[in-house]
Amino acid sequence: MDSAAVFEFLLDKQAAGQSCVLVTVAAVEGSSMRDPGTIMGVAQDGSFAGSLSGGCIENAVVKEALDALQAGASRFVRFGAGSPYLDIRLPCGGGLDICFTPLDGPEFAQLCQEMITQRRPFAIEVGVGFAKCLSDWLPTQFSLDKQAGTFGYWPKPRLQIIGHGASVEALAKQAMGMRCDVAVLSPDSQIGTVLNGSAAHFQELTRADQSDLLNSDPWTATIFLFHDHDWEIDLMMRALEMPHFYLGAMGGRKAHAWRSEVLLARGVSDVQIDTICAPIGLFHSSRDPQSLALSTLAEVIQAYQRTDFEAALA
């Protein structure tokens, strides 16, 4: 989810007149903290954005990127197991094949950033002497022999938080800290005041049937945080019909049993009701807003990572 920050960094540095290098994890052998397609940006002043490990190789990566920049040519370098860097070992014992691509100009980063902003799946293709932004998602494919590969990127998680109370504000702030897209719908205008000036998009609910305000895509998690569960039903019925990778609701087992009965009576199928995560979160014993938000966000991110979006969209 830090790809957007890397492209922002590249655009800012290039706008300031600095040359930059795109660094891409092309392949992983054994255990690693990062997957193929993880990127990092390095500018000619030695500054960088993104990370490829837990801090084990970043200094060496920056040096290699600056060498590639000075040479004006891309290169593939092995780090960890089998690397020529004998003094650098990954604690996990794995190995990384990393591609260093000097960028000719801002067009590549601009196109990638546009895809991210528009929440469109895309891919990048890297090889000796080039980095391309492709307008369609492609699965990871890399050939060390050809020294080229493609890496697909799905839109980052979007949390559509619907509810009232301190948990809404806490979850919105934690999700923004994870660089997720955040939208908040609430009858509590004070939450909108608190979130004013942040990256969260706030809409005030004045009625419980304002389902036209919902906006969802396959990379959206819709989260209901109402203490008064009468607010939920119309909104939840619409949310269940819209694309999403997660839908959860606050409340104990009795509250969910009531919710399920009402939804069933309104024509919602058992199959749809079974997809609702309730009680919400990875752990359910906490009552304070921050812990509830953390529990919920962890469950949402887990669901995002486990979803096979390629199969879901087929």
Salt bridges, closest charged atoms under 4 A:
GLU8 OE2 - ARG179 NH2 3.35
GLU29 OE1 - ARG78 NH2 2.19
ASP45 OD2 - LYS13 NZ 3.08
GLU64 OE2 - ARG75 NH1 2.71
ASP67 OD2 - LYS63 NZ 3.16
ASP97 OD2 - ARG78 NH1 3.01
GLU169 OE2 - LYS173 NZ 2.85
ASP181 OD2 - ARG119 NH1 2.80
ASP181 OD1 - LYS156 NZ 3.61
ASP209 OD1 - ARG207 NE 2.84
ASP217 OD2 - ARG119 NE 2.78
GLU232 OE2 - HIS229 ND1 2.85
GLU232 OE1 - ARG259 NE 2.75
ASP234 OD1 - ARG266 NH2 2.45
GLU241 OE1 - ARG238 NH1 3.44
